[in-house]
Amino acid sequence: MLARAGEIALVTIDNGQDYTKPTFFGRAALESIERLLPELEDGDWAALVVTGKPFVFAAGADITQFPGATRELAIEGSRAGHELFGRIRALPYPTVAAINGACLGGGVELALHCDARTISTAVRHFACPECFLGILPAWGGTQLVPRLVGAEAAVKFVVENPMRQNRMLTGPQAFELGFADRLLEPAEFVDESLAFARELAANGANGANGDSLRDSHRDSHSVAEVIRKARARLDGQVHGAAPAPYRALELIEGALSGWTLEEGYRAEEEAVGDLLPGREAQASLYAFDLVERRAKNPPGKPSAEPRPIRKVGIVGAGLMAAQLATLVLRRLEVPVALRDVSDEALAGARESIEAELAEQVAKGRYDEGKARFLASLVSASTGYESFADCDLALEAVFEELEVKKQVFAELREHTRDGCVLATNTSSLSVAEMGADVGIHFFNPVAVLPLVELVRTAETDDETLATVWAFAEKLRKRPVLVADAPAFVVNRVLTRLMGVVLDALEHGTPPDEADEAILRLGLPMAPSVLLQIVGPRVANHVLETLHDAYPDRFPLSPTLANYAEGRDEIVVEENAPRSQDEILEAALDAVADEVHHLLEEGVVAEAADVDTALLLGAGWPFWLGGITKFLDQTGRSERMFGQPLAETGTAGAPTA
């Protein structure tokens, strides 16, 4: 949308919808830019200011057009952006991108084609997330970012931030790194951006003046060293499993090692032509759709009206219970009653909660008065007297079925009718322990977004709707699962860990076993995951699964040793496995277990397994969770005669 502000052209990027529907660059948007450009090229303008609708500058390319893209289509789309944005760059008067809100991907690249940029202090999302999606910035980002801010900042922005769970910069951070020329407050942001454009015009700037910036970061020796170190870090993180970030590093290096901008454009086009149709990018797009669209409006969500949650009781005072209490306080700001048999444990839990609230004060999220208020909402007791008026009681005691049975028997005596009785069990039968429903959180609670909502045969729609709403208010993403041993994530991970433990017990060095699994690009080695979960918990889950499925989950004497605090591997046969053998066995085991999950109806479809692994175990997008990878590589067809995505789930949990 073009408006005149005196002699300045003011262009607003606006899709005609409110701020909850960000503006993306699809075919229609690019055609709109093409129609606008002649007015900018032929008009008598002193300067151009480009800004966005409220809260949004531009959210990048429309990735809904990417699934199934061919090499030719990818190159065509990249070239179209280069040509259109290049015409903005070539305008004969000063151009300013006024970044007023979320600015991602193609939005950043459009801004970089302007001569200068202003950015609002209110901006919370400034990033090029393409490597996270298995592609790379292909409208000039890999060429213009390093020319503007240098090799180190470019590597961080284009490669490392996306590969660290898609980290983004705020407006002040972007300004500090040199992406913008002015950092402005939001109140008069557009007016001050227009004033800045007038200042550039008055000072004689005549547009197309980016060449001086492009010459400012060309120390080829230091660039080569920055890229070498970045590749080494990337090897340690993804082990070569994701091609996009490596290709992005090559393009950044080329940008600072003598390429013209046109040469860089052509290199970007070739790179995205290779990447976008590839397995990793297509799996990443599938994964992105799961966590950004499907998980926000998931199948199985009940239509019943949830009951209000005005007070929460938590049984237990260990690490998980304290994390849960803190999360409830921060998100719901309602009273929390803690109960444990140990006064010492209760004191420790309170101390942990207060320490976390103090950390929020230190980060500037709360003032001290707010932190004191939230801490005052916690009551702690060795009895159940504070549970009488709870709307939800959540059990978080040790994973022992008889203990949990006792807890729920006591809760039924001390809570009112209508109070939802929920368990945080990681593997045990929700129905057998006497709970109404399962709410399985993942550790660390504040970080991992998944909760597995476990529905039993007795869970009614109103109860499920209540815990679903509770989870969403905690800013978690629920996946509905049936009441089956270890549910989804722990069942898949335990099957994978079984292959690793078997390799160790046949004489394979631990480092070799770890490296075999890391070749998938998983976020951590099996040995590290085992320490985070805790050997006692892991062994308990294995025992639960062994009781249910002894053929698929054999007990491990090595894991039993770890659980008892003995760091001793029990070598049953000296027949070491190669990394290839371990990885093949692990993938077969995971595929087999996912197939069982689907056939048993533990989840409704393969996408639920993938969503759970993405959100609860941090599995990488370029695997698509896991079933996408297994289907893409033909393993599902070889093992089951059909893709996992087509496996029937007649017994899936329903709402």
Buried (B, 14 or more C-beta within 10 A) or exposed (E): EEEEBEBBBBBBBBBEEEEEEBBBBBEEBBEBBEEBBEEBEEEEBBBBBBBBBEBBBBBBBBBEBBEEBEBEBBBEBBBBBBBBBBBBBEBEBBBBBBBBBBBBBBBBBBBBBBBBBBBBBBBEBBBBBBBBBBBBBBBBBBBBBBBBBBBBBBBBBBBBBBBEEBBBBBBBEBBEBBBBBBBBEBEEBBEBBBBBBBBBBEEEBEBBBBEEBBEEBBEEEBBBEBBEEBBEBBEEBBBEBBBBBBBBBBBBBBBBBEBEBEEBBBBBBBBBBBBBBBBBBBBBBBBBBBBEEBBEEBBBBBEBEBBEBEBBBBBBBBBBBBBBBBBBBBBBEBBBBBBBEEEEBBEBBBEBBBEBBBEBBEEEEBEEEBBEBBBEBBBBBBEBEBBEEBBBBBBBBEBEBEEBBBBBEBBBEBBEEEBBBBBBBBBBBBBEBBBBBBBBBBBEBBEBBBBBBBBBEEBEBBBBBBBBBBBBBBEBBBBBBBBBBBBBBBBBBBBBBBBBBBBBBBBBEBEBBBBBBBBBBBBBBBBEBBEEBBBBBBBBBBBBBBEBBEEBBBBBBBBBBBBEEEEEBBBEEEEBBEBEBBBBBBBBBBBBBBBBBBBBBBBBBBBBBBBBBBBBBBBBBBBBBBBBBBBBEEBBEEBBEEBBBEBEBEBBBEB
